[in-house]
Amino acid sequence: MQRRQWLVGIREGKGYTQEQVAALANIKRAYYTQIENGVRTPSVSVAQKIAAILEFEWTFFFDDR
């Protein structure tokens, strides 16, 4: 389990809060927080939603970063 610092950096760089990204992706903030903290890996559909919101390649979630 490793914190996804790259995801935090992208989100903060875009000026979003965790709550805002979660709302736009139609998921609970707690689930989004678990994704950032590396506790959970998102499904492909959730990964695609988050990536579209934050404008990065969704496959980053499944790479070793």
Secondary structure, 3 states (H helix, E strand, C coil): CCCCHHHHHHHHHHCCCHHHHHHHHCCCHHHHHHHHCCCCCCCHHHHHHHHHHHCCCHHHHHCCC
